[in-house]
Amino acid sequence: MKEHEILEMQRLIDEGVRKAQYRLLQRACAANQALVVCRNGKILEMVPEMGQSFQDGSAGDPLARRKDR
């Protein structure tokens, strides 16, 4: 594979991961639940804000609060 093909594949993988995270966060918000995830070796509890509207494809983290554990 050429370098630009590898970069394009990585971009598509990253986009798919972001979409999956977005859907998971939507489900958690709809169910009024928190998510516990591991990021950079830290365990975080991610709590969605009530009534928060999500925008598809947003670059930022759609959760308003994170608590380090």
C-alpha positions in Angstrom: 0.0 0.0 0.0 1.1 3.5 -0.7 1.3 6.1 2.1 -1.7 8.1 0.9 -3.8 4.9 0.8 -2.8 4.1 4.4 -3.6 7.6 5.5 -7.0 7.5 3.8 -7.8 4.1 5.4 -6.8 5.5 8.8 -9.0 8.5 8.3 -12.0 6.2 7.4 -11.3 4.1 10.5 -11.1 7.2 12.7 -14.4 8.5 11.2 -16.1 5.1 11.9 -14.9 5.2 15.5 -16.2 8.7 16.0 -19.6 7.7 14.6 -19.8 4.7 16.9 -18.9 6.8 19.9 -21.5 9.3 18.9 -24.2 6.6 18.7 -23.2 5.2 22.0 -23.3 8.6 23.7 -26.8 9.2 22.2 -28.0 6.0 23.6 -26.6 6.8 27.1 -28.1 10.2 27.0 -31.5 8.9 26.0 -31.4 6.3 28.8 -30.1 8.8 31.3 -27.0 6.7 32.0 -23.3 7.4 32.4 -20.5 5.7 30.5 -17.3 4.5 32.1 -14.3 4.4 29.7 -10.6 4.1 29.7 -8.7 6.9 27.9 -4.9 7.3 28.1 -4.7 4.9 30.9 -7.2 6.8 33.1 -10.7 5.5 33.9 -13.3 8.2 33.3 -17.0 8.4 34.1 -18.7 10.4 31.3 -22.1 11.8 32.3 -24.2 13.3 29.5 -26.1 16.5 30.2 -29.9 16.3 30.3 -31.5 17.9 27.3 -28.3 18.3 25.4 -28.7 18.2 21.7 -26.0 16.3 19.7 -24.9 17.4 16.3 -23.8 14.6 14.0 -20.1 14.8 13.0 -19.2 17.2 15.7 -15.4 17.4 16.3 -15.6 17.9 20.0 -16.6 15.7 22.9 -20.4 15.7 23.1 -20.3 15.2 26.8 -20.4 18.2 29.0 -18.8 16.7 32.1 -16.1 14.1 32.8 -15.1 12.9 36.2 -11.7 11.3 36.8 -11.7 8.3 39.0 
